[in-house]
């Protein structure tokens, strides 16, 4: 069998189809870093919700708090507190402007379903990012 001179498609670098750099600021964030940012946001949201439900545990109120944090922060500054802490931001089609509120709401809703976040493309973007034309990239 003769080998092709071209490398297989599995060796294509992440973010190439989006025109993003391979490394450094602006490159796609790794899965582990994005999960850690989500966990930071979830913890902070549970603490905030706990202030309103004390002495009881926040329960599902922390989900509402998380949804509000995600939508408000993504529209206002393009990153959640967890993303900011870990040096990530949300990239979208019009980087000079704010993220459209509908994109933030749809992305957050799909993120809460969990399954769309696990259905990834060759670049490592989840379905919630593909449907809203966004990507989580390194900020620094």
Rosetta blueprint (number, residue, H / E / L):
1 X L
2 X L
3 X L
4 X L
5 X L
6 X L
7 X L
8 X L
9 X H
10 X H
11 X H
12 X L
13 X L
14 X L
15 X L
16 X H
17 X H
18 X H
19 X L
20 X L
21 X L
22 X L
23 X L
24 X L
25 X L
26 X L
27 X L
28 X E
29 X L
30 X L
31 X H
32 X H
33 X H
34 X H
35 X H
36 X H
37 X H
38 X H
39 X H
40 X H
41 X H
42 X H
43 X H
44 X H
45 X H
46 X H
47 X H
48 X H
49 X H
50 X H
51 X H
52 X H
53 X H
54 X L
55 X L
56 X L
57 X L
58 X L
59 X L
60 X L
61 X H
62 X H
63 X H
64 X H
65 X H
66 X H
67 X H
68 X H
69 X H
70 X H
71 X H
72 X H
73 X H
74 X H
75 X H
76 X H
77 X L
78 X L
79 X L
80 X L
81 X H
82 X H
83 X H
84 X H
85 X H
86 X L
87 X L
88 X E
89 X E
90 X E
91 X E
92 X E
93 X L
94 X L
95 X L
96 X L
97 X L
98 X L
99 X L
100 X L
101 X H
102 X H
103 X H
104 X H
105 X H
106 X H
107 X H
108 X H
109 X H
110 X H
111 X H
112 X H
113 X H
114 X L
115 X H
116 X H
117 X H
118 X H
119 X L
120 X E
121 X L
122 X L
123 X L
124 X L
125 X L
126 X E
127 X H
128 X H
129 X H
130 X H
131 X H
132 X H
133 X L
134 X E
135 X E
136 X E
137 X E
138 X E
139 X L
140 X L
